[in-house]
Amino acid sequence: MSKEEPSREELILKAVKVVLTNVVKDTATEPGLKHPLGDTTLVGIRDCLGLISQREQELAQEAGREMNMRPRFIDEPDPQGEVVIPLDKIVRAKKKDKPEQ
């Protein structure tokens, strides 16, 4: 078995995160309309999701796992580490002079 099984706490955190994000998705409204959930409820959900994320990172760090769960395309090559781009290689396109009127 190459992966460690998630702990009970990790399973609970994941379930709570899924439910909270589904509540937000299911109650989403069109732009310009008032959200059915109150502002304090939305702030509370956002805070809870932040705490869940922090705890997931702590648990992963304690277990020696990396938190590199970013999505990638199947044919995308594995990241090779940091890519350093020298500042002198960054060139901005110059604006063309506007003709005088």
C-alpha positions, 0 to 999 in steps of 0.5 A, a space after each residue: 500500500 503506497 498511501 497511508 489511510 486517512 485518520 478519523 479526524 481527516 475523514 471528518 474534516 473532509 466530510 464537513 468541508 464537502 457539506 459546507 461547500 455544497 451548502 454554499 453551491 446549492 444556495 448560490 444566487 444570480 449576481 445582483 440578488 440577495 443570498 438566502 444565507 445571512 452575511 454572518 452565516 456566510 462569514 462563519 462558513 468561510 471561517 470554518 473552511 479556513 480552520 478546516 484547511 489549516 488543520 488539514 495542513 497541520 495533520 499532513 505536516 505531522 504525518 510527513 505528507 506534502 499538500 500538493 493537491 493541485 489539479 493537473 492535466 494528464 499529459 502535463 509533465 511533473 513539476 521540476 521544482 522552482 523556475 526562476 525567471 530573471 527580471 531582465 528577461 521580462 519585457 513589457 510591450 511599449 504602447 504605440 504613440 497616439 496620433 495627435 488630433 
